[in-house]
Amino acid sequence: MQRRWIILLVLFLARTSMGFQFQSIASTAPQLMQALNLNYAEIGALIGAYFLAGVVISLPGGLLIQRVGDKGVCAAGLLFMVVGGILLAMSATFPMALGARLVGGTGSILFNLVLTKMTTDWFAKREIVFAMAVILASWPFGIAAGLLLQPRIAEQFGWPAVMQATAVLCALTLLLVVLAYRSPPPEPEADVVSPAAPEHSITLPPASQISPVATAAVIWGNTNIGLVLFFSFAPGLLREFGYAAATSASLPSAGLWIVMLSVPLGGLAIERLGRPELAIVACAILTCATLVPLAANVAPLAMCVAFGIVMGIPAGAVMALPARVLSPEHRASGLGIFFAIYYGLMTVGPAIAGWLNDRFATSAAALIFAAVLYIAIVPLLALFQQQTARLQGASDGLPIKGSS
């Protein structure tokens, strides 16, 4: 087996631990509410706190990677996640639990950032769409593992045991990465001509690279906000339509299991067939076309299943967009900018959807908002292509290699 596939397996397993830790609050919510005297708003705050630091931490994290290196930042992020899990297991009040969650979440931001860079470094020249799709699939895989295992652990051993289990898994991940990860060989040429940066220097990408990276971040933000809104508001909407609670929860959850398959399989198909831009545009339109009928109570089962299929197919291609414009020496800081914008959108988007839900007194408004976000991907991708074309023109005619 070639080294890059071993590395991809290691990174997949590593990112699974992040999804597993993220899910721990939701899996133990009944026990946490009773033990710490919490309400649903506080449980929601604990869930959201895991990514709260993303807007502030992402860009400094990218600059830190330039200075310290991949493994150093990866180890630091995982150590924060270990400490966060241990502190959460020891928490006796909401402020203590919130602080512990922020510690673990800060580590996850650094960890996710450097993991994305590691994947890009190994696969920028080939199979980048499939590699990104595999890495993205690890997140729902970790959540699904948490859904399956964590309630049983909490029932048998108490909710602190779940938090301790996440800390142990993150510690094992740290050991795995330290032992198995190796930096890729130097790239013989860069996709984009840019001044070489001294090793371990702290530099930002040139403006010509920042603008398409920012556009790619908005595309990725729209993709993920739409997914969050689907799982957050579709169950309530189905209850509005008179479906039983179990049915209202199970239909959207079917989409999650399908996404786990459609993301890597879609990435593989796009890698083999090419035309990632066409896949992004077509699936954005089709995803919008599943949400509008769902908001009108038209064939909800079929729409939930279709959403899981078409939403997941282009995920790897979208996540591969920054690799097409960032030169190797600017990947860390460029991805820092990418994730700072992404986490900012992930903070604002659900809040807008909640306001729309209150304003129109129906969860259908949130799903229509999600549909608008998906259809907006089409002009955003056109803008990205214009920006990369200008960047290519500024590079003395050297091609910017895409994922196809």
N, C-alpha and C positions, 0 to 999 in steps of 0.2 A: 504494500500500500504506500502510495506517495505521501510524503510528509504533510502536504497541505490538507489531505483528507483526515489524517490523524489530528491535526490542529483543529480542524472544523468540528470534529467529534468532541474534543476537549472543550472548545468554546461553547458548543451546544449544551453540554452537561453543566458547564459553569453558569450559563445564563438561566438554566432551569432553576438553580438555587434562588435566583432573584425573584422569579415568579412564585416559587414556593413560599418565600418569606413575605412577599406582598400579600398573598392570600390569607395569611395567618390571622389577621384581625377579623375578616369576614367569617372565617371558619369557626372562630371561637366567640363570636359576638354575644350569644346568649349567656355564656359563662362570664365573659368580661363585664357585661351589663350588670349582672348580679353581684360579682365580686367587687367591682370598683364603683358601683352605683352610677352607671353611665346611662345616657339616653341615646336615641338613634342619631341625633345630631353630633354627639361626641364620638360615636362609633364612626360616622362618616368623616369626621375631622381626622381621626386616627388613620383611616384608610387613605385619605387624600394627602396627609402629611408626608407620606413616603416619597412623593415627588415634589413637595413644596419648594425644596431648595434648588430645584433644577434651573430656574431662571438665573439665580445668582451664582451657582457653582459651576455651570457648564463651561463658560468661557475661561474662567481661571483654571478649571480642571484641564482644559485643552492646552493652555500655556504651561501648566505644571507637567503635563506629559512631555512637552518639548524639553523641559529642564531636567526632569528626573528619569524619564524613560517609561516604556510601557509597563514592564513588570513591577516597577516601584509603585506606580499609581494604582495598578491592579491590586497589588498586595494591600495598599492602604485602604482602598475601597472595600475589599473583603474583610479587613480587620474591623472597619467601622460597622459593617453588617453583622459581624460576630458579636461585637460589643453591644450593638443595638438590640440584638436578640436576647442577650443575657440580661441587659437592663430592663427590657420589657417583661421578662419572666419575673423580675424582682419588683415590679411596679405595684404600688398599693393605692395610687390615686391617679386621676386623669392627667394632671400636669406631669407626673413622673412618666406615665405611659406615652404622653405626647412628646416629651423630651427624648425618650428612648427611640420612638419611631422616627424622629427627626435625625437622630444619630445614624440609625440604620439606613434611612432614606438618603442621607448625604453620601454614605458609602455606595449605595446603589447607583447614584448619579455618576460618580466617578467610575465605578465599575462598568456601567453600561456604555459610557463614553469610550473608555479605553478598549473595551471588547469590540466595539464597532470599528475602531481604528485597526485593531489587530486583524480582524476579518478583512478589512479593506486592503491592508498591507499584503496579505497572503493571496488575495484573489482579484486585485485590481486589474490585472492583465488578462484574466480568464475566469470564467464561471462565477463572476461577481453576483449576478442576479440570483443564481441558485444558492450560492453561499449565504447571501443576505437572507434569502427566504428560509433557509434552514435555521439560521440564528434567530430570526423573528418567530419561528414556530416554537422555539424553546420556551418562550414566555407563556403562551396558553398551555403548553405541556406542564410547566411548573405549577400553574394555577389549577389545572385539572388534577394533578397529583395531590395538591393541597386539599381540593374538594373531596377527594377520595379518602385520604389518610388522616388529615388533621382533625376532623370531628371525632373520629374513632379514638385518636390519641387523647383528645381532650376529655372524652367520656371515660376512658380507662384510667388516665393518670392526672387529669386536671389541665386547665388551659396553660399554666406555666410550662408544662412539658412540651407543648407545641412550640412555644417561643424558644425553648432550649433546643428543640430538634432543628429549628431553622438555623440557630447559631452553629450547631454541629455540622450541618450540611454546608454552610458557608465556610467553615474551617476546613472541611474535606476538599471543598472546591479550591481554596487557597493552596492546599498541598498539591492538588492535581495540577494546577496551573504552574506552580513553581517547578514541579518535576518534569512536566511534559511540554510546556510551551517553549518554543524557540522563535527568535526573530527570523523573518524570511531573508533570503539572500538579497543583496542590493539590486534595485531595479536598473536595468541597463539604460533605460531612457525614461523621461517623464512625459506624460501626456500633454502638459502645458509648459511652455517655456517661461521660466521665472528665475530670478536671481537665486543662486544657491545660498542656503542659510547655514551658518556654522553649526556644528554638532552641539546639541543641548542649548542652543540659543533660543530666546523667546521672541517670536515674530508672528505678526498677523498676516493673513493672506492679502495679496493686492486686491484693490477694489474690484478689479475685473473678475476675480474669483468669488468675492464675497456676494455680489449681487445674484448670480445664479444659485449659490448655496442657500441664500435667504429665500429665494423662490422655491427651491426644493424643500426647505423646511416648512413652508406654508402648505405645500402639497401633502407632505407627510403629516402635518398637523391636521389638515382637513380629513385625511384618511382615518386617523385614529380618533378624532373627535366624533366623527360619524359612527364609528364602532362603539364608542362609549355611550353615545346617545341611544343607539339601538338597544344595547343591553340594559340601559338605565330606564328608558321610558317605554319601550315596547311592552313589557309586562303590565305596567299600569294602564296603558292604552287598551290592551286586551281585556283587562278587568272592566274598563269603562264600557266596552262593547258587550259585557255580560258573560264573558268566559269564566270558568272556575279558576280559582287561585292556582291550582296545580297545572292546569292547561296554560294559563297566562305565563307561568314561569318556564314550563318545559319547552314551549315552542321557540322562544328566543334562545334558550340555552342550547337547543339543537344547532343553532347557527355557530355557537362557539366550538362545538366538536367538529363541525364541518370546516371551520376556519383553520383548525389545527392541521387538516389534511390539504386544504386548497392552497395554503400559503407555500409549503415546500413543493407540492406537485405543480402548482402554477409557475413557480420559479424555475423548475426543471423544464417545463414545456416552453417557457419564454426563452430560456437559455438555448434550447435545441432549435427552436423555430426562428428566433430572432424577432425583430420588430417590437422592442419593449415599449416604445412610445404608442404604437397602435394598441397594444394590450392595455396600457394605462387609460387611454381615452375610451376605448370600448367598454372596459369594466367600470369606469366611473359613470358612464351613461347608464349602463345596465344596473348598477347599484342604486342609482337614483330611481330607476324604473321599478325597483322592488320596494322602495320605501314609500312612494306615493300611493300605490294600491294598499299597502299595509296600513297607512294612515286612514284609509277609507274603508277598512275592514273587508278588503277583497282578498280572498284566498290566503288567510294569514299563515297557514302551515307552508304552503308553496312559496310564499314571499320570504319567510324566515329561512327556509332551506336555500332558496336562490341567493339571498343576501350572503349567506355564509360561503357560497361558492364563488360568486363574482367579486365580492369584496376582497377575498384573500388572494386571488390569482395574481394581481399585479404588485403585491406588497413588496416583494423582493426587488422588483424593477424600480419602484419609487425609492426605496432605501439605497439603491445603488447609484442614484443620480449624483450625490456629492462626489463620488469617486471619479466621475467623468470630468470634473473641472478642477479638483484640488490636486496640486502638485504634491509629491510625497513629503517634502519638507514642511508643507503647510497643512497636512491632513489633521494633525492634532488640534491646532487652533481653529481650523476651518470647521471641524466637527463640533468644537466647542460653541461656535457661533450657531451652527445648525441646531444643536440641542437646546441652546438658550432660547431661540425663537420658538422651537417646538414646545418646550415646557411652558412658555408664556401663553401660547395659544391653547394648550391643554388646560390651563388655569381659567382662561377667559371663556372659552367655548361652552363648557357645561353650564357656566353661570348664565350666559345669554339664553341657553336652552331652557333653564329653569325659569328665567324671567318670562320667556314666551309662554311657557306652560301656565304660569300664574296669570299672565295677561289675557290669554284666550281660554283659560279654564279647561284645557284638554292637553293630553300628552301628544296628540296628533301634531300640535304646533312644533314640538321638539323634533319629531321625525321629519316634518317638512323642512325644518332648518337643516337637519342632517342631509337631506336630499339636495338642498341648495349647495351645501359644502362640497358634495361629491361632484355635482355638475360644474362647479367653479374650478375643478381640477383641469378641465379641458382648456380654458384660456390661460390658466397658470402654466400648464405644460408648454403651450405655444410661446409664452413669455420666456420660459426657461430655454427653449430651443433658440430663440432670438439672441438671448444673452450668451449662450455657448457659441453661437455662430460669430458674434462679435469678438469673443475671446479667442476663437480660432483664427480670425482675421488678424488679431493683434499678435499672434504667435508666429508671424512670418510664414503662414501657410502650412504649418505643421498640424497634422490631424489630431483632434481630440478623440481618443478612442472610447467608444461606448461599450456597453455590455453585450451588444449583438455582434 
